[in-house]
């Protein structure tokens, strides 16, 4: 039917990814150095209690103005109790966790995309389904990273892990929520329920990933429609599981950082952010492969569909963002508004708050609106990176303000870590892609897809 | 409208024959007035050499009008004409205006687009569409060639249509 096609992971590509990683490491090292230096100044200032004018000035220059510091009595007490790691280390932990959650999302969206295609019995996507499959290879790595990282960073990033909160004079609100984390163990001990959820989610995701992958690859050899039907069955079950697990993992891994705050939109919000980022990454890889001469069956009609996906879910994300924002803004309940106040009123986060909307809504909306824009590689090459970067900032603003309070920032440290993650992620994905057939050989919908016309 | 218009009407049984006939007739330099088919035929627009409709641009403009009107209306009403304090917010604060703005954008874009489409397609209420052959609503594809816009004679056009696979060729006067 169609010629066998395989992606060749060229040494030049490997070298470029390696350079990306090295640049990331260098930036990260520089960022850590700078963060440690400013940290030193700050501690000096605290200790000497502003004995000299110079120290005062130094402190003023590096310590952001503390406004809206008192978010509640327990919060202040907690800060006094915690102490925790120095600011620079906290910053590394936060950034690690943010990048980890961001890339976990892209990985799992690879599988989710395939599952949606099977469940919808979509024909158009037949030539590109191997790209999300390759992206799904990040899932096991993300699983190990998430679980290991969590134990390293929990004390600094997750406020609720501290056992003193659950003492007799502890935090009343958290005591009410403790079952969600610690059940069946005592509140403040080991968060068994939380960890079990984490392990089970990654386990299930990986299990369904291997099952669906097995069917997809077996189809190349055996042909027929049986593998397609089996894969569809797995996909349908996975979608039900993912509906629950994506929401709960959003509460667990992101929302529980702002421990006292909650939003019923949050599961959807994180999913929407993951989904549109995943679509942008899939499109970006497809576009670059097409540019490099691969994917001969892939034409402007398929690209149009991918473009519509990216365009539509940028708007979907905005819709979810706005649904969450408007209700909290209008109701004006202090427990809820604190989330947006801490992001809008603090200097490092407020510009990201607005940039988030411009990068993830205004630009994709206007740039991808016309039919021609969705049908040309060049426009998607511009818009997809904007969306990926925009949603990296989206996750930054979900995670960092809750941990770093006034000490956060976007500097070499954060950018360096993001580049390291991106390099490793790209290496894993492209390596996986080079090991499988780039285009499915006996896909029952391939013929339909070749005649796809919109 | 104008009366005494003469058309040569080719009737085709099969959409593949129709598609190649459209290309064949256009190659001979004949301007096709319109093709009517009982169902959408893929590739017919390209074969007829139609340019893409500019309706999306109209829709965007209507949408933009809706956005502006909605914002103007709300800012004027709640900010100037009758300022009210709602939930302790500023008189003219943007977030609560967004849902209305969105709805107005959709309303004007949708209605404007439908109305524009009806007008440019000559589907006005007082206007009766011309039926070249009633079977184009059942099982035949119908190609109409306007004699007024073509230099070739009636007979020559009929012959070309027949050569390109028309099952019958009729004349129609309006």
HADDOCK unambig.tbl for C-alpha pairs under 7 A between the chains (distance, minus, plus):
assign (segid A and resid 326 and name CA) (segid B and resid 95 and name CA) 6.34 0.50 0.50
assign (segid A and resid 326 and name CA) (segid B and resid 96 and name CA) 6.96 0.50 0.50
assign (segid A and resid 330 and name CA) (segid B and resid 87 and name CA) 6.72 0.50 0.50
